[in-house]
């Protein structure tokens, strides 16, 4: 907690037991505010202002609030007129109910731990302050979840044009959600709406403001400096007791007036850090050619390539304008993920340095500690969320889960999970948006020796070099499909990259990190054919990875595929390409960037 305090009034933060709350704690500390946690129902009476942050599933939040005896005290707090700031779930909980709970119930496998809570209708209902239902995005011409940076448009014209409450119509903010409050010309929602955001053809409420209540669908603590200004404005207003006063509002603008010709969704540039222990036991950021991270110079003694310290590089990329940062642990977690304290500490320290989303990958799976203690994938993920991660990346475990699902379904059967995979465990508790699946495909060239069965099976996934989006001259006379691999391409699997992508979406993944064994470390550009193939197969966001060598490669992948984000590692670490120059080049091509 911060040692300084700007006011004698008591600021409390509600942690309902799911999601990354460390980020909001770090942000408050940075802004100079001390605070306390709501740890029991009686704490609400002590609070002069309250923040309810949240990443997670609606039903999980409601169930946890009720089981901990916090639901009714939260209702009473808001009714008292004291300032309230809700973030994401903290906003959605204000509504009467959410379609998310019903969706989760419909897909729940019998016997799972959450089934009892879901069948209790009390856990479908929110606080009921706003007589409106949280709905779901329609994946028509866009990916769901809505994951990334977008703008806001004010519903009313009765304040300083373009800016109020720390918000600005010229800034962008970080959203990550599958469910939203649709805006309509109905006073039940328009009287609460402060700003809206457009995603595809849909217009939803991005902030609400009425009386003592202010809330955001986006995450200000993950929205860089723009988000910090939103929190700062509310904290100053709440401290001055101004938040509880209703400001006369002009009439809300109509849905047709608010709807723009195009949405403001931005493409994301992500910096990736491969973290491992060197031979001296220190955690370093490394990068290799074709997954070989040791120096090739024999004079170096084949030492692990050291490109910097993870926390320092994380801070550097945040300041350089990275939209997200991905930390992949490529050697630890082999035996004891929850005792891998150095990596947990890296996440904690990185979360103190950056105010954009952090993804952590490596070893997110069911495991057994050396002392025999069993740890579920959910437990492992929870440790990283509470250390400061916003998303977790799953690799090999996802492959195994999809193989099992396909085996259960048999030929032509319906794909469905059994509730036990890491993807299902984590997405049930934290929401689909918290789970990224990393895929490592490899080209398999079709030749006279290719079996007729494989030729038929992968006919719809075959890329013909002569008509591909981008390939080398030597490949134009060839055709190929993409095979799924594990362990950095060292283990080949029978399923294709398309089958894996579709499978993890069924299981509950919210995003795909798409690598390429063939392009990694080459600097030849992203494998556009692979990316478009996977993007066309799923409705969730896809991050392009492997092969970037210059700024034009980013512009190419955004223009020639529908991918939402692109990632690079080595070229950023070595200073060969700057994030700012990538964004400048993309803007030159008419792309929207933060």
Secondary structure as GFF3:
##gff-version 3
##sequence-region A 1 594
A	DSSP	beta_strand	11	14	.	.	.	ID=ss1
A	DSSP	alpha_helix	22	30	.	.	.	ID=ss2
A	DSSP	beta_strand	36	38	.	.	.	ID=ss3
A	DSSP	three_ten_helix	41	46	.	.	.	ID=ss4
A	DSSP	beta_strand	49	52	.	.	.	ID=ss5
A	DSSP	alpha_helix	58	67	.	.	.	ID=ss6
A	DSSP	alpha_helix	71	79	.	.	.	ID=ss7
A	DSSP	beta_strand	83	87	.	.	.	ID=ss8
A	DSSP	alpha_helix	89	92	.	.	.	ID=ss9
A	DSSP	beta_strand	95	98	.	.	.	ID=ss10
A	DSSP	alpha_helix	99	107	.	.	.	ID=ss11
A	DSSP	alpha_helix	115	119	.	.	.	ID=ss12
A	DSSP	three_ten_helix	121	124	.	.	.	ID=ss13
A	DSSP	beta_strand	130	136	.	.	.	ID=ss14
A	DSSP	beta_strand	146	150	.	.	.	ID=ss15
A	DSSP	beta_strand	153	154	.	.	.	ID=ss16
A	DSSP	beta_strand	163	164	.	.	.	ID=ss17
A	DSSP	beta_strand	167	168	.	.	.	ID=ss18
A	DSSP	beta_strand	173	177	.	.	.	ID=ss19
A	DSSP	beta_strand	179	180	.	.	.	ID=ss20
A	DSSP	alpha_helix	187	190	.	.	.	ID=ss21
A	DSSP	beta_strand	193	199	.	.	.	ID=ss22
A	DSSP	beta_strand	202	210	.	.	.	ID=ss23
A	DSSP	beta_strand	213	216	.	.	.	ID=ss24
A	DSSP	three_ten_helix	220	222	.	.	.	ID=ss25
A	DSSP	alpha_helix	224	239	.	.	.	ID=ss26
A	DSSP	alpha_helix	255	258	.	.	.	ID=ss27
A	DSSP	beta_strand	268	277	.	.	.	ID=ss28
A	DSSP	beta_strand	283	286	.	.	.	ID=ss29
A	DSSP	three_ten_helix	298	300	.	.	.	ID=ss30
A	DSSP	alpha_helix	310	320	.	.	.	ID=ss31
A	DSSP	beta_strand	324	329	.	.	.	ID=ss32
A	DSSP	three_ten_helix	337	339	.	.	.	ID=ss33
A	DSSP	alpha_helix	341	353	.	.	.	ID=ss34
A	DSSP	beta_strand	357	361	.	.	.	ID=ss35
A	DSSP	beta_strand	367	368	.	.	.	ID=ss36
A	DSSP	beta_strand	374	375	.	.	.	ID=ss37
A	DSSP	alpha_helix	377	387	.	.	.	ID=ss38
A	DSSP	beta_strand	391	394	.	.	.	ID=ss39
A	DSSP	alpha_helix	396	409	.	.	.	ID=ss40
A	DSSP	alpha_helix	422	430	.	.	.	ID=ss41
A	DSSP	three_ten_helix	432	434	.	.	.	ID=ss42
A	DSSP	beta_strand	435	445	.	.	.	ID=ss43
A	DSSP	alpha_helix	452	457	.	.	.	ID=ss44
A	DSSP	three_ten_helix	459	461	.	.	.	ID=ss45
A	DSSP	beta_strand	463	464	.	.	.	ID=ss46
A	DSSP	three_ten_helix	465	467	.	.	.	ID=ss47
A	DSSP	three_ten_helix	473	475	.	.	.	ID=ss48
A	DSSP	beta_strand	479	486	.	.	.	ID=ss49
A	DSSP	beta_strand	491	496	.	.	.	ID=ss50
A	DSSP	alpha_helix	497	507	.	.	.	ID=ss51
A	DSSP	beta_strand	511	516	.	.	.	ID=ss52
A	DSSP	alpha_helix	528	537	.	.	.	ID=ss53
A	DSSP	beta_strand	541	544	.	.	.	ID=ss54
A	DSSP	alpha_helix	551	560	.	.	.	ID=ss55
A	DSSP	beta_strand	565	568	.	.	.	ID=ss56
A	DSSP	alpha_helix	570	573	.	.	.	ID=ss57
A	DSSP	alpha_helix	579	588	.	.	.	ID=ss58
###
